[in-house]
């Protein structure tokens, strides 16, 4: 991506897309009588759980980004060639907006709608795994990335169960992880002068 659109346009499209996923989840939920927003309430314990899961997920990202060879090489290359050029000119506030929109929109869809609906018919454990796998399939940047995203999706589903079914916990983890990941890959993991992006 040699000439990405200006940051404001990128952020607007990202927020509208992610917000659209949340709106779609709420619309479908309303139509089938399984409203995702009813699974969302304020609870400091859920916030604490959400922040706690962010730490190992972010640590895993740092490890992956420092291992440019091996099975995660495709993830590093995708980040360097897609994410970095697209978001490198965005401000911290813009990155936070995109991360928040992704956390809310995607979690309303996968953990707020899919997981409980599937869980109602096939049991909570199947709901967690099915929504997690669907989450991975929705992130097909590379095969490895989809697998990692699926594992993260299962972890987010498990977190929701641990947090007494409160959607706030996975929203916090998802948004905080995305924001920390953006800041890390864009501000602290840049290639050295003269070193090409990707492999």
Secondary structure in CASP SS format (residue, H / E / C, confidence):
PFRMAT SS
TARGET T0000
AUTHOR 0000-0000-0000
METHOD secondary structure of the structure
MODEL  1
X C 1.00
X C 1.00
X C 1.00
X C 1.00
X C 1.00
X C 1.00
X H 1.00
X H 1.00
X H 1.00
X H 1.00
X H 1.00
X H 1.00
X H 1.00
X H 1.00
X H 1.00
X H 1.00
X H 1.00
X H 1.00
X H 1.00
X H 1.00
X H 1.00
X H 1.00
X H 1.00
X H 1.00
X H 1.00
X H 1.00
X H 1.00
X H 1.00
X H 1.00
X H 1.00
X H 1.00
X H 1.00
X C 1.00
X C 1.00
X C 1.00
X H 1.00
X H 1.00
X H 1.00
X H 1.00
X C 1.00
X C 1.00
X C 1.00
X C 1.00
X H 1.00
X H 1.00
X H 1.00
X H 1.00
X H 1.00
X H 1.00
X H 1.00
X H 1.00
X H 1.00
X H 1.00
X H 1.00
X H 1.00
X H 1.00
X H 1.00
X H 1.00
X H 1.00
X H 1.00
X H 1.00
X H 1.00
X H 1.00
X H 1.00
X H 1.00
X C 1.00
X C 1.00
X C 1.00
X C 1.00
X C 1.00
X C 1.00
X C 1.00
X H 1.00
X H 1.00
X H 1.00
X H 1.00
X H 1.00
X H 1.00
X H 1.00
X H 1.00
X H 1.00
X H 1.00
X H 1.00
X H 1.00
X H 1.00
X H 1.00
X H 1.00
X C 1.00
X C 1.00
X C 1.00
X C 1.00
X H 1.00
X H 1.00
X H 1.00
X H 1.00
X H 1.00
X H 1.00
X H 1.00
X H 1.00
X H 1.00
X H 1.00
X H 1.00
X H 1.00
X H 1.00
X H 1.00
X H 1.00
X H 1.00
X H 1.00
X H 1.00
X H 1.00
X H 1.00
X H 1.00
X H 1.00
X H 1.00
X H 1.00
X H 1.00
X H 1.00
X H 1.00
X H 1.00
X H 1.00
X H 1.00
X H 1.00
X C 1.00
X H 1.00
X H 1.00
X H 1.00
X H 1.00
X H 1.00
X H 1.00
X H 1.00
X H 1.00
X H 1.00
X H 1.00
X H 1.00
X H 1.00
X H 1.00
X H 1.00
X C 1.00
X C 1.00
X C 1.00
X C 1.00
X C 1.00
X H 1.00
X H 1.00
X H 1.00
X H 1.00
X H 1.00
X H 1.00
X H 1.00
X H 1.00
X H 1.00
X H 1.00
X H 1.00
X H 1.00
X H 1.00
X H 1.00
X H 1.00
X H 1.00
X H 1.00
X H 1.00
X H 1.00
X H 1.00
X C 1.00
X C 1.00
X C 1.00
X C 1.00
X H 1.00
X H 1.00
X H 1.00
X H 1.00
X H 1.00
X H 1.00
X H 1.00
X H 1.00
X H 1.00
X H 1.00
X H 1.00
X H 1.00
X H 1.00
X H 1.00
X H 1.00
X H 1.00
X H 1.00
X H 1.00
X H 1.00
X H 1.00
X H 1.00
X H 1.00
X C 1.00
X C 1.00
X C 1.00
X C 1.00
X C 1.00
X C 1.00
X C 1.00
X C 1.00
X C 1.00
X C 1.00
X C 1.00
END
